[in-house]
Amino acid sequence: MATYKALIKTVPTGSAFEVTTESGSISTAKQQIEKLYDPIYIHNLREVSGGSSLSDAGDFGGMLMLCLILFGIWLIVEYWWIVIPSVIILGILYYFATKDD
């Protein structure tokens, strides 16, 4: 869940004050503030921290996977003279190891 802050005013002659709430979305945060404070107005409702840590991990995980794929392609291109004969030799060994006599 994310943390949201807003400036609200609850009485016509009073001054505005800042409130903080935690909710899943900005519309839910607005509903919570309206239910708790019954304000005259809600101003500058914004997310100050949070969001799902899973999305952050997903972004990082996606970048990590992209870097690993690009690194693997670079290794194959850079060391093709080692990779191709090694794959052929391993393929031949695998073929003879799994071949039924």
Protein Blocks (a to p, Z undefined) as FASTA:
>chain_A
ZZddddddfbfkbccdddddddfbfklmmmmmmmmnopabdchiacfbgcjfklmmmmmm
mmmmmmmmmmmmmmmmmmmmmmmmmmmmmmmmmmmmmpcZZ
